[in-house]
Amino acid sequence: MESLTHQEEEVMLIVWEKGEGTIREYYELYVKPLPYTTFASVVRNLERKKYIRMRRIGTTNLCMPIVSRIEYKRRFMSGVIHNYFQDSYKEVVSFFAKEQKISADELKEIIRIIESK
């Protein structure tokens, strides 16, 4: 799976939220100032990268996500953990604990989740 730029990720968040739609419908949900033609180019890049599929209905392109949000999240996080934490989930949790981004209660909840599986 080819990686996404920050702007492509922002557009994919809209696509995942809305589901099937037109470029115009997605554009209307995009809150940052961006020319429509640039936005449409981003959507076409997502099609080229095989994150969405477009089909023509009359004069309109109807878009649909073909990579799910959970699949993207799984691959993205796997890449981060591999590249920055040497494939160690322990290092990930330790990093967030040291940075005070995760509380002791949250860690206990994580342990409960692990033990219940």
Secondary structure, 3 states (H helix, E strand, C coil): CCCCCHHHHHHHHHHHHHCCEEHHHHHHHCCCCCCHHHHHHHHHHHHHCCCEEEEEECCEEEEEECCCHHHHHHHHHHHHHHHHHCCCHHHHHHHHHHCCCCCHHHHHHHHHHHHHC
